[in-house]
Amino acid sequence: MSHTSNPVFARIAGTGSYLPQQVLSNDDLVKRGVETSDEWITSRTGIRQRHIAAEGELTSDLALQASLRALEAAGVAAEDIDLIVVGTTTPDLIFPSTATILQHKLGVAGCMAFDVNAACSGFIYALTVADKFIRSGAAGTVLVVGAETLTRMLDWNDRNTCVLFGDGAGAVVLKADHETGILSTHMHADGGKKDLLWNPVGVSAGFKVDEHNAGVRVQMAGNDVFKYAVKALDSVVDEALVANGLDKSALDWLVPHQANLRIIEATARRLDMPMERVIVTVDRHGNTSSGSVPLALDEAVRSGKVQHGQLLLLEAFGGGFAWGSVLLRY
Ligand code: COA
């Protein structure tokens, strides 16, 4: 790519998403023997159902479908991609990266490809990294994906966690543009909160499980996570507005991480945004971790809600803790 004196923005040229076929309703969970109810899950989280990846359907498979749709929407051929960044905390394998597996499934080779693991903030982190590559001139066309098969690491006997998550993927194609695009990115992390939301097994820590563990599973102190998430998201949306010298009334859409409707409503209140200007998919998708923001964005674009030139604030919060925002003109 040639460098010019004009500022280079990373503009979203196309979006895509994919949800596995199998749908699990709250009542289905009850039928599976989970001690819960549709009333409890709906009133505490806003979730009514989630999608579950089929046996043998991997994170890279979900990523591939979302990517093909994003590439088609952008009118970009896979050969033209300079960089693939996949946000995921449920990679197909320990290595190689899901991004390289996706690259091969897209039928190309040679371009840069790597994963970013920032738990539920994976897509926001991946988008931020991609933005930096474009702004620096190191890449002109980037495929950014958030893809997860989080249900693979749930303990279906743990009602505190198993009702919350689902599988899915979303993708965007970013292109260098002199007019407009991503205006700012802000990322944060606090590793001191590791034990509040985590999966405590791994390569270096070892795969053995202690006497309390049924297996490789997500563990969460829901109440603490809830409180911290609301505070962190309040502060990160304020930070984005201040950095851009914008009043909250300038925002057209909030595209939040879809973990819990009450968390989303709290952020909307902070921004004085009516829920009509907030993209909500958590009711149908559950929390798809890195998949949630690009899934919501794609739905908003394809339904015609989000229009060219509008100002969008994307945000996410998750394990680490890691959180962040992206402000962009679509
Ligand atoms: N069905 C029925 N009852 C359940 C339940 C379920 N699925 N899960 C928990 N309960 C019970 C608890 O055991 C507790 O019972 P007790 O009072 O007898 O001890 C009661 O419901 C209240 O639990 P509590 O954890 O205080 O509920 P809450 O209002 O905080 O809601 C969450 C729980 C998980 C929905 C909420 O804390 C949350 O959404 N946290 C953030 C989670 C999140 O977003 N994580 C991902 C971030 S990326």
Residues whose N, C-alpha, C, O or C-beta is under 5 A from the ligand:
A	BS01	COA	E35 T36 S37 W40 R44 T45 C120 R159 N160 V163 G222 N223 V225 F226 A259 N260 F317 G318
